[in-house]
Amino acid sequence: MTAPKNPRITITPEAFKLLSVQAALQGQDPGELASQLIQKSCKKAMIAIEAIKGGKEGERDKGTEGEGCGAPIDAVFEANTQPQWMKHLKTSRTTKEHIFAGLRFMVGEWEAGREPTPEQVSKAAEVDSKPLDKILSQIGVKSQGKIKHYPMSNRPQAEKILQEGLPK
C-alpha cells in the first residue's frame, strides 16, 4: 500500500472553510491540520497499516470501539493480506472452477484406489499443471514423491474444501 507523493482530496466548500478558519486560529497550514485530523480519526486504519508493514496480523484488531475513519477496516486489511493461493490465482489462468474440477477428479481417483499425478489432475481440470499444483499445495492438498502424485492422505482436506469452499 503506497501513497502518492502529492495526494489530492476533494472536500466540500463548507469543510474547506472550517478547516481554513481552524488552521488560521491555530497558526497552521490547512494541509498540515487536515493530515493531523485524519490521522487522529483513523486509528484503526493506522494500526492496520502498521500491522501490514510489520507482518503482525494480530495487531489489526487493536483499538477501541467507535474509532476509525468510517472505512470497513477488515475489508482494507483483507485486501492487503489475501492468502497466497488467491494471489497466485490472479496471476495464472487457473480459476476456482479449475480447482474444484481438479479436487473432484482426485476424490474420484482415490475412491478407485489410485493416486493421481498433477498432470492427470490438470488434464481433467483442463488447465496448466504447475499453477494448479502450486495453488492446491497452498490450500493444503500437496503432491509428493519422486514421481509426483497426490497421496490419499490429502483426501480429507480435498473433501473439506469441496464441501465448505476454498479457505479465506
N, C-alpha and C positions, 0 to 999 in steps of 0.2 A: 504494500500500500504506500504509494508515494504521492506527495502533494506537489502541485506546480509551484515554480519559484515565485510567481506573482499571481496568486489566485484572485479571482474576482467573484463577488457575490452580488446578487441583486436584493435590495431591501426596499420596503415601502417608503414613500416620501416622509410619512409620519415617523417611522422608525429612524430614518436618517436625521430628521430634525431633532428628535430626542437624543440620539447618540451625539450629535454635534454640540448641543447645549450641555449635556453631561460632560463631554470631553473638555469643553471650554471651562466649565466650573472646576474641573479637576486639573486643568492646565496640561492636558494630554492631547496627543494626536487621536482623532476619531478611529483610525485604523488600529492603533495600539489598544485603545479601550475596547473596541469590538473583539479583538483577539482575546483579551483578558476575560471579558464577559462570556464568550463562547467556551473558553477552556474551563471556567468555573462551573458552567451549567452542563457540561458534557463529561462529568467524571467517569461514568461507566464506559463511554467511548474511549477515553484516555487509558483506562485500565485495560480495556480490550486491546488497544494498540500496543501497550507495553507488554501484554501477555504474548501477543503475536511476535513482537520483536525478540522477546526473551524465551519464547517457546514454552511458556508456563500456562498450559491450558487451564489449570485450576484457578488461576488468578482472575479469569474473566467474570466470575460471579460475585466478586467482592464489591462493596459499595452499599449504600443504604437505599431503602425503598424511596421511590419518588425522585431520585436524582437521575439525571440523564438529559439528553437533548431531544427526546421525543422519537428518535430513530429506534427501530427494533434492534437492539444491540445483538441479540442472538443471531439475527439474520446477517448483520455485518460481520460478526465473528465467524459464523459458519461459512460465509463466502470466502474467507481467507484461511480457513483450516479444513478444507474439504479432505476427505480420505484420499490417499494416494491413488487408489483404483479409479476414483471418479475423475481425477486429473488426467490419468492415463487414458481413460475412456474418451475424453475430449480431444486428445491428440492423435487418436487412432481412428480407423474406420469401424471399429467394433462398437456395437450398440448393446443396450440392455437385452434386447431380444436375442442377440447372438449369444450372450452369456447364458440366458435361460435355456436356449436351444442346446448349448453345449452341456449344461448341467443335466437336462432331461436325457440326453444321449448317454451320458456317463451312468446315470442311475439305471437305465435300460441294460447297459453293458454289464454293470455289476450284478444285476438280477440274473443275467445269463451266465454269471461266473467268470466274466472276462474283465481285465483291467485295461481300459483304453489308453492309447497314446495321445499326446497333444495333437498330432497330425490327424488322427481319426476324429477327435472331438471337433477340431476346427473345420474339417471337411463336412461333418454333419451340421455344424452351425453356419457353414458357408462364409467363413471369414479366415483371415490370415492366422497362422498358428502362434507366432511369437507374441503379438499383442494380447491375444485371448489367454494364452498360458500365463502371461505376466499378471493380467487382471485377476484371473482365477486364483493365482498364488496369493495376491494381495487380499483376497476375501476369504482365504483360509482353505482353498482347495488346491493342494500343491502336487505337482508331478514329481516323481522321484526315480532314482535308479540310473544306472549306466545307460540303459535303453529307457529313455523317459517314458513313464506311464503314470496314470492316476490310480494309486492303490485304493483298495476297498475301504481302507481306514478313513478316507475322505467322505464316504457316503453320508454319515450323519450331518456333516456340515453342508453338503450339497443339498440334501433333503430339507434342511432347515431354511436355507436360502430360497429354495423353490416354494416353500410354504409361507415364509414370513417376508420375503423380499430381500433385496440387497441391503447390506449393513449401511448405516448412516455415518 
